[in-house]
Amino acid sequence: MAQPMDFTTLSAVCHELRQGLPARVEQVVQVDNFTVHFLVKSWTGKATLLVSWHPQTARLHWTSPCPLSANTFVFGQQLAQKLRGLALVSIEFLSAWERVVVLSFGIRPQTTPLWRLHLEVMGKYSNALLVNPDGIVISLAHQVPERQSRLRPIGTGDVYVPPPALTTPAPHMGELYANWQQRLSAGSRPLIDSLVQSYRGVSPQLAKNLLTTAGLTIDRASATLTEVEWRNLFRAWQNWLTSIDTGAWEIYPTQDKGKSGYGIRPKLDIALEKNDPTNPEVTTINQFLDRYYTDLHHSQTFQQLHHKIHQVLHQKLTKLELKTQELEQKLADSHTADFYRQRGDLLSAYANQWRPGMAEITLPEFTTGELVTIPLDPTLNIFQNAQAYYKKHQKYKRSGQAILPFLTEVKNEITYLEAVKNSLADLTCANPENLVILQEIEQELVSAGYLANAHPKPLKLSPKSAHLSINCHRFRSPSNFPILVGRNNWQNDLLALRIAGPYDLWFHAQELPGSHVLLRLNAGDTPTDQDLQTCADLAAYFSKGRYSDRLPVVYTKPEFLHKPKGAKLGMVTYTKERIWWGCPNSIVDKMQSRSKQELDNQIIL
């Protein structure tokens, strides 16, 4: 989408919203810190009105119905208490060209409203305030104390004061062409800046749309326009003002930095229209806004969650690597245990050469005869010094025996987190499908104790029928056998331990973090070498060794897979395995060129 929630977009969406009024409020629920859903019923049926004062995405529009939970926010509770059962009778602007929308609630139309909800769509200063007929603020989303705004502090019990009026002139249809042209021609600014700065209600995106409609590029300067171009731009300007009054808007396709989307514009005059716009998939402005903001929410949620998980993995792996180095150093020190035992043996064997008060003694080695100097404690006799060396021998020996299990545990944890990191590396595109996979990874890390969550959703292995709905990668082998590839550790366990059948084959990159690959076979099916090679290539590609030329890949039957007690998700042991060399580079180009239809399951490699 290229169209922001500016005055034009607000005008367009409010015009559509009014067509569904009056509407009785059946339920009011605040779903998060910035959003309230109104479940309403009108002559057109039931609908959900979304009202948001988010600092980046403040808006209002009809939205898709969603499960409404209990109100846990004070503002939402107060709205529900005051507005439930009343009718939403009107949606109007507080004043011309101001992005403050007033939703009026009353017993019925044509009666004095009992409550007014003021939605201020003003970027980081966005707010929502419930006002009574006397203009007193009864409740609001954000209190604004005087220390934050000396110009307009506002809180519960205060008289509602509108935001400060804009100082730029308001556009109007009666303005003469010569005055309009003179205003935009003043100074040496680019024309797009002149449009934004000379009139209220004109956003940068609207200015771009007006210039494009008039056949002008967005970098044109006012001094370079011909009279015909000025006239075309003025007609586009008047067409926009007419749409503000009449609600004559349309949705059109856009391209922004290589990404396709939709925008809102006035219905074009025939003389100005250069190309017929492609019919968009959405037919109403409300549908358009709901889709855009839903996609935007998914994208932002994906990016935030991806960054959060990446940071947790990076920090934990860094600590574990340091811990591994420390334990390996201690283990190396433990190998000197025999050194101390040998020194104790020498002192015991040559005790007759010791003299009281000696700080060291030089003795020949048993096997080589080489002379070695052994430090002594002069306060102890020769046998006590020997016992001291024997004690050091026992200490380092016990230390080595104790360190080894800890070191193994730390290395297993590193292997597990590297597998999670490998799954995370494949999630580069912020789409709803990948968001589901990312949320599964989040739940996995919550269950494993790496992430905090007050109400984690437990991950449970589903029955074998889960392969019908599991959101894993799906391919077809050259012989058309199905191939399933896990996208996270939870899916890996599901494939290996629940979905795998007695005739299937399981593949995994040898001794490397990576996805579990399952070749689905029925009784009597015999995979060819090309089928095995494809599975091995996939196992190599979806592993930490993706950029290697060749990788050893193990494969075996699912009956030879075992889950060690207490093992983390995605970690299994295997027996009776065989080796097949995978070539990840052989499918890189195919993976990168997969179309959406291929992503939906059926790509043959």
N, C-alpha and C positions, 0 to 999 in steps of 0.2 A: 504494500500500500504506500502511496505517495502523499495521501491527503491526511493532514493532522486533524486533531479535534479543534479546529479553529471556528470562528463565527459562522463561516459558510457551512461547515459540516454540522454544527449544532443546529443551524436553521433547517437544513435538509432533514436531519433525523427528527427534530421536533415536529416538523410538518407531517411526517409519517406517523409519529406517535399519536398525534391528535386525532387521527382517523380511527383509532381504537378506543376513544373516550366517549362517554364516561366508563370507568371500569372499577368494579368493587374490589377493595383490598381484602384478600382472604388470609394472607400470611405475610409477615415481614421478618426476614432473617438476615443478620449481618454475618457474612461468610468469612470475612477476614478483616484486617485492620482498616481497610479502605473501601470495602464494597458491601452494599446492601442489595438483597434481592426482594422484590415485591411480587408476590404471587397474586395476580389479579384475574378477574373474570368480567368479560364484557359481552356485548351482543355477538362478537366474532368468536368467542370461546375463551378458554383459559390461556394465559400467557405469563411470562416472567419478565419483569422490568429490572434491568441492572442499573444501579446508580453508584458511581465510583468517584471518589475524590483523591485518587492516587496521584502523587506529585508528578509522575511521568505519564500516566494514562488515565487521567480524569475523563469521565464520559458518562453518557446514559444511552441505553438502547434496549430493545427487546433482545432476550438471550434464550439459549436453549434451556429447557427445564433441567434441573439437576436436583439430586437428593438434598433436601433442606434439613439441616441438623438443628439442634436446640440453640437458642441465642446464648452466647457466652460473653457478649460485649454489652456494656452499659448503654451505649448509644442505640444499638439494635433493639435492646429490650424496651427502651423508652419509645422508640418509633413504633414498635409492635403494640405497646400499650395504648398509644394515642391514636394510631391510624387504622388498626384492624377493624374491619366492618364498615369503614367509611368509603366514599367513592372518590377516586382520582378524577376530578372534574375538569381540570385545565392544566396545560403546560405552556407557559409564556416566558418571555424574557423580561427581566426586571426593568431594563431600559434599553433603548435602541443601541445596537452595536456593542453591547456589553455581554461578556460570556458568563452571565449569571442567569440560570434557568430557575423559574419558580414553579414548583408542582403544588397545586392547590387541592386540598382534600375537604370534602363536605358531606352532608347527609345526602344531597342530591344536586343535580345541576340547577343553575339559576337561583341557588341559595348562597348566602354568605359563607365562604369557606371557614371551617373551624381551625384548620392548621395549614401552614405553608412550609414546604421544604425548599430551602434555597440551596441550589447546587452551584458553587462557584468554581468554574473550570478555568483556573488561573495558574497552571503549571505547579511549581513547588508551593504556591500559596493556596492551592485548591482546598476547599472545605465544604461541609454540608451542615446546615443549621435548620433546626425546627423552630418556627416562629408562630406565636399565637396571633389572634386578630388584632391585638393591641400593639403588635410589633415587638413584643418581648421575646428574646431568645430563651426557649425552654430547655433545649438540649442542642449540643453541637458535637461534631466529630473531633475537632481540635480546639482546645482553649488557646487563645492568643493573648498572653499577658503583656503588660506594658513594656517589660524589659525586652520583649521580642519585637514589638511594633508600637512605637509611641504615636504613630499616625492613626492606627486603627486597632487598638486592643479590643478584644471582644470575649465575652464569657457568658455563662448561664446567668440569666436575670437581667442582662443588659438590653438596652433598646437596639434593635438591629440597625446598623449603619451600613449603607452600600459601600462597596469599594470606591476609592477615589476615582473621579471621572477622568477619562482620557482627555488629553489636551489637543490631539490632532483633530482635524475637521472630520465630520461624519459624511460618508458618501450619500448622494441623493440624486434622484432622477432629474430634478429640475436644474441641475448645474449646467451652465452653458459649456459647449465644446471648447470655446476659446479660453475660458477660465481654467477648465480642467487641463488643457494642454499646457497652459502657462505654468500651472502649479508643478506639473511633472517635468517641465523643461528647466526649472530653476536649478542652478548649480551644475556641477560636472559629474554627478553620480551616475552609475549605471541605471538604466530604466527600471530594473527589478527593485533596486533599493529605493528609488523614488516612489514607486507604487506602495511599498511597505511603509515607508516613513512619512508619506504625505497624507494618508488616510487611515482612520481607524477601521478595524475589521478586516484588514488585508494582511494575510500571512504570506511568507515567502513562497509556499507551495501554490497558493491562489495566484500570486503574481506570475509564477512560472506558467500556470495554466492559462492565464489571460494572454501572455505573450505567445505561447504555443498556438492558442486558438486564432490569434491574429496573424500567424505565419511568421513570427519573429523568433530569433534565438534569444536565449536567456542572458547572453552577454552583451546585447545591444545597448548602446548609449543613446540617450534621447536626442543628442545633436545629429545623429546619423539617420534618423527616421525621415522618410519622405512623407508628403501629405497623405498619400494613399494609405501608407502604413499607420499613420496617426489615426486616420478615419477608421481603419479596420480595428485598431486597438480600442477606440472609443465605442465602437459597436459591441465588441466583446465585453467591455466594461458595463454598458447599459444592459446587455443581455444578462449579466451576472446580477445586477440590481433588480431586474425584473423577476429573476428566479427567487431572490430573497423575498419578494412580495407575494409571489404566486406559488412557490414550492415546486416549480418545474425543474426537477433535477434528473440527472441520469448517471449511471455507473459506466465507467469506461476503463479499458485495459491500459496498464502503464508498464514501463520498463525503467528500473532504477538500479544502476550499477550491475546490470546483467540479470537482475531478479525481476520476474514478472509479478504484477499485482493489479490492483484496481484503485481507481480514484473516483471522486465525486465532482461533477461539474454541471453547470447550467446546460439545459438542452440547447444544442448549437443552432445558430441561425444557418439557413441553407447556404447563404452567400459566403459564410466563413468556414463552413465545414469542408475540409480537404479530403478526408477519407471516412467512409462509414465505419464506425467503431465496431469491433467484434462483440457479439453478445456475450456478456460475462456469465459465469456459472451461477452467480447470485443475482437475484431479481429485485431485491429491495435493499435500501440503504441500511436498514437494521440488520439484515442478513450479512451484508458486506462488513459492517462494523463488528458484528459478533464474531465472524470468521477471522477477521484480521486480528482482533485483540485476543481471541483464543489462541491463534497461532503465535502471536507475540508473547503471550503468557507462557506457552509451552517452550518457546525458544529461550526466554529469560530463565525459566525454571531449569531448563536443561543446562544452560551455561553456568548458572550458579552452582547447581549440584555437581556438575562435572568438575568445576574448579575446586569445590569443597572436597570431593573424594580424592582428586589428584594431590591436593595439599596434604591430606591425611596420609595417603600412601607414601608420598615423598618423605614426610617427617618420620614416619614409622620405619621405613626402610633405611633411612640414614642412621637412625639410632641402632637398628639391628645390625647394620654393617659395622658400626663402631664396637658394638658388643661382641660381634664375631671375632674381630681383630683382638680384642682384649682376652677372650676365652682361648683363642688359638695361641696367644703369647703365653698364657698360663699353662696351656697344655704342653707347649714346647719346653717350658721351664720344668714341668713334671718329668720330662725325659731325662733330667739330670739326676734322678733318684739313684740310679746305679753308680753314678760318680761318687755320691756320699757313702754308699755301702762299701765301695772299693777302698775309700779312704779309711773307713772304720776297720776293715779287714787288715789293711797294712799296719795300722797302729796296734792292733791286737797281736799280729804276728811278730812285730819287731819291738815289743814292749821293753825288751832289755836294753834298747839303745836310748831310751828316754832318760833325761836327767831332770830333777826338780827345777822349776823356774823357766823351762824352755818355752819360747814363744812360737817356735816352729821346729820342724824336724824334716830332714831329707832322707828318703828311703827309696829303695829300688822297686820298680813295678814287678809283679809276679811273673808276667808273661814275657815282657820285652827286656826287663832289667834296667830300663831307663830310670834315672833318678828323678824323683818328684819331691817338691817341697810342700809340706802340709802345715798350714797354720794351726797353732795350739793355743788353748787358754792356759796361761801360766799358773792360774789359781787352781787348776784341776790336774789330777794325775793322768797318766797315759790311758788308763781304762775308762776314766770318766770322759776324756776327750773322744775316745772311740765311741762310747755310748751316745755322745752328742751328735756324732756323724750318723750313727744308726737311726737316731730320732729324726734327723733331717730326711734320711732316706724314706722312712715310713710316712712322714708328712707329705713329701712330694708324690709318693706313690698313691696315697689316698686322694690327694688333690687331683691327680690325673684321672683316677677312677670316677671321681665326682664330677669333674668338668665335662667329660665326654658326653653324658646324657644331656646336659644343658646345651652343649654345643650342637648336638644333633637336633634338639628341639628348636633352637634359634634358626638353624639352617632350614628346617622344615617350615618354619613360619615365614622365612624369606621366600621360599619356593611358593608358598601359598599366596603371599602378597604380590609376588611377581606375576602370578597367574591372573590375579585381579587386575593388576596394572596392564597386562596384555589385553584383557577384555576391554578395559577402558580405552586403550589406544585405538580400537576399532570403531569407537563411537565418536565420529568427527562431525556428523551431520545432525543438526538440531531438529529432528522431526519427531512426531508423536511415537512412532515405533521405537526409535532409539531412546526416547524418554522412558518408556516402559522398561526397557533393558537396564537403563541407568538406575531406575528406582528399585529394580530387583537387586542390583549390586549394592545399593544403599541399604536395603533391608538385610542383605547378607552380612554387610559390615556391622550393622546394628546388632544382629544376632550374635556375631563373633566378638562384640565388645569394642570395636574400633571406633564406632560412631555412637553418639548419645542420641536417644530418641525416647520421649516420654511414653509413647504408645507404638512400639514397633509392631509391624505386621509379621507374624512368624512365617518363615518359609518352610513349607512342607512338601515332601516329595509326593507327587500325584500318582494315581494308578496308571497303568500302561496306556489307557485311552488318552492320556494327556498329550500324546504326540500329535493329536488332531488340532490342538489349539496352542501348543507351545510356540513361542515367538522366536524360534531358532532359524539359522540359515538353512535353506533347503536347495538341493541340487539334484541333477540326474546324471548318472554315470553314462558312459558310451553305450552300455547295454540297456539303458533306461531304468536301472535300479535306483530307488530313492536313496539319497545321502542326506543325513541330518548333521549339522555342525552346531555345537553349543556356543552361545554368545556370552555366557558368564558361568561362574562355578556352580550356581544352582542348576542351570540347564545342563551342565556337564554331568552332574550327579544324576539328574533325571534321565538323561540319555543312557548312561552306563548302567544304572541300577534299577530303573523302572521300565523304561521303554524298550530297551534291547531285548530281542527275541532269541530263541535258541539257535536260529540259523544265521543270525546277523554276524558282522565282523566289526570289531572296535579298533580304531586307529588313534595313535597319539605320538607326537614328536618325542623321541627318546631323550629322557633326562632334561627336558626343557619345559618351561611353563607354556601352556597352549590349550586349545580347544579339543574336546573329545569329538571324534568323527565316527559316525555310525553308518555303515553300509547295510541297508535293509534287504534281507533275503528271505525267501520262502523255501519250504522243503523242496529239494531237487534243483534249486537255482545254483548255477556254477559261475562265479564271477570270472571274467577274463583278466589277463594281465593288464589290459587298458583300464579296466574297472579298478583294480588294485592300485595302479599308478595314479589314477585320478584321486582316489581317497588319500593316498600318501601325499600327493601334492597339496591337497586341501589341508591336511594335518600340519604340513610344513608351513604353509602360507599363514594359517591361523595360529602361529606360535611365535615365541620370542625370536626364533631364527628365520623370520620371514625373508630377510635380505641376504640369506646365504644361497650359494649356488646349489648345494645338495645337503640334505639332512637325513640321518637315519630315523625312520619311523617304525615304531613297533605296532604289530597288530595281532589280535588274538580273538578267541570267541568270548562272548560275555560271561559264560559260565566260569571262566578262569579269572574274572575280576573280583577283587575283594576290597571291602571297605574296612580299614583298620579301626579298632575301637578308639573313639575319641578323635578320629581324623577330621580335619576341616572339610568344608564343602569342596568338591572337585578333586579331592585327593583319593586315589585308589592304588592298590597294588595289583600286579598281574603275574601270571605264570604261563608257561608254554607259549611264550610269544615268539614271533618271527619278525625278521627285519626286512623292510622294503625302503629303498632310498627315494625320498621325496624331492621334487624340484619345484620350489615355490615360484621361481621366476617364470616357469612355463605358463602360469595362469594369472600373473599380475595384470597383464593387459586386459584379459577377459573380465577380471574382477572390477577393474576401473571403468570399463565401458558397459557395465550392466545397466539395462534400462529398468524403468519402474515395473514393467510387466515381468521382467526376469527376476526382479527383487521379490515379486510376489510368489515366487517359488520355483518356477520351472526353467532353470538354465542348465543346458547340457554342456559339460566340459569335455 
